[in-house]
Amino acid sequence: MAIRWGNYKVSHLHDELIEKAGKPRDYSKDLCEYLHALSDKEINELKVASESAIHTMGITFRVYHEEEGSIDRAWPFDILPRLIDAKEWVEIEAGLKQRVKALNMFIDDLYNDQKAIKDGVFPADLLKNSKNFLKECKGFSPPHGVWAHICGSDLVRDDTGQVYVLEDNLRVPSGVSYMLENRQVMKRVLPEMFQKYNILPVDDYPSQLYDMLAEMSPRKIEEPEIVVLTPGIYNSAYFEHAYLAQQMGAELVEGTDLVVEDDDCVYMRTINGLARVDVIYRRIDDWFIDPEVFSPDSLLGVKGLIRAWKAGNVALANAPGSGVADDKVVYAYVPQLIEYYLGEKAILPNVPTYKCNNKEERDYVLENIEKMVVKPANESGGYGMLIGPHSDKKEHDKFRKLIKADPRNYVAQPMLILSTAPTMVGTKVEPRHLDLRPFILSGKDVKVTTGGLTRVALVKGSTIVNSSQGGGSKDTWIVQMEEK
């Protein structure tokens, strides 16, 4: 079990910690030396300590199983952290701020003047066929023009070390609670490293989230009433809903706990009667938040909520309709949207993307599908995808038919060789592919977490990092090195 970096196979891939066989990167040298000096017994003790901390802290995630239904599982965590140099992070942070600013301007434009369409920057037919464009939001603009207050953008690094944005999550992005809990676990497991390194903090996220939500309050009072609206205990992200509510000192509510009165204000049912609610951090999809406007059968939402929101009596984060930009076809246009709205070149590049609604690009995808990753426009969690190089001819033919039947609903990308990081696999340390989801808060100012949720594919050779499909997680350290 002892970690011997000379035996660690980095091959031609970009590894986050090891530059070449036996040679750590500058910012990971101290960590690698520390791990190298540990005995088998000490490494096993670290693993047991992390598992014990996860159990004690009650860190779970929920998966849906065909036979067993909805079940809770312990959070899959790797004790070897992922390190990123703070100097590199400065540019990544700037790129994320630039991106979310342009996306919020784009959403606001689509629901109002639609200048990007009139100027030929974004095709009108894509909007016409968008599943997440809500006509009920047309002609409305929330305070500061911010629709997606909380964004989780997924980043990957290829085999050359280049960082790309893989996708933007602007509806109800999840995972931030695991980022916070991962850090707490690591402080228990490797406290020595937090003395050795200047690791930038993530612990202030709940207070930043609270401050951002509080400044959205339509009533300018010292302590606005903020609630987290959850679908309930059977939702896969319920742990996170409860965790964030507890960390912010906010009430965790379900739709039945809220009511919209004749004054178009939202109230919470309490043992002392109705209490007015100012801000709702909603973790329910658009279609279910208000049966008066959307799905009339919804038991999760609050009747009249959109009415109260449009009247300016309650703030919603994220705003309904922000999912119009959470679309993998829209993603392909983000670099152009940044240039259009901000007059700047994109700092962080997209992965090259083929839009199947374009005949020329579609033909290329159909001819080369065995080399491509094909994604549906609005799925998440790694579902509904084709990973061409890892699929057989039957799957290729199936996706050719799907693309031809509904070209607007698909994009394709070349198969990136993702970066790796050392990962404990049983009793050995082996390279595993990984991604990163930083979280961006947009209010009067834009703030980015120093790091994010690193997800790692625990299966050898796999690039599927989602916990629901067997992925795990690492703590992410943005390390500030001393100038020499």
Secondary structure as UniProt FT lines:
FT   HELIX           5..7
FT   TURN            11..12
FT   STRAND          18..20
FT   TURN            21..22
FT   STRAND          23..24
FT   HELIX           26..28
FT   HELIX           29..36
FT   HELIX           40..57
FT   STRAND          60..65
FT   TURN            66..68
FT   STRAND          69..74
FT   STRAND          82..85
FT   HELIX           86..110
FT   TURN            111..113
FT   HELIX           115..118
FT   TURN            119..120
FT   HELIX           124..128
FT   TURN            131..132
FT   HELIX           135..137
FT   TURN            138..139
FT   HELIX           143..145
FT   STRAND          150..157
FT   TURN            159..160
FT   STRAND          163..169
FT   HELIX           176..189
FT   HELIX           191..196
FT   TURN            203..204
FT   HELIX           205..214
FT   TURN            215..216
FT   STRAND          226..229
FT   TURN            233..234
FT   TURN            236..237
FT   HELIX           238..248
FT   STRAND          251..253
FT   HELIX           255..257
FT   STRAND          258..260
FT   TURN            262..263
FT   STRAND          266..270
FT   TURN            271..272
FT   STRAND          273..276
FT   STRAND          279..282
FT   HELIX           286..288
FT   TURN            291..293
FT   TURN            296..297
FT   TURN            303..304
FT   HELIX           305..310
FT   TURN            311..312
FT   STRAND          315..317
FT   TURN            320..321
FT   HELIX           322..325
FT   HELIX           328..331
FT   TURN            332..333
FT   HELIX           334..342
FT   STRAND          354..355
FT   TURN            356..357
FT   HELIX           359..367
FT   HELIX           369..371
FT   STRAND          372..376
FT   TURN            377..378
FT   TURN            381..384
FT   STRAND          386..387
FT   HELIX           388..390
FT   HELIX           393..405
FT   HELIX           407..409
FT   STRAND          410..414
FT   STRAND          420..425
FT   TURN            426..427
FT   STRAND          428..437
FT   STRAND          439..442
FT   STRAND          446..448
FT   STRAND          453..457
FT   TURN            460..461
FT   HELIX           467..469
FT   STRAND          471..474
FT   STRAND          476..479
//
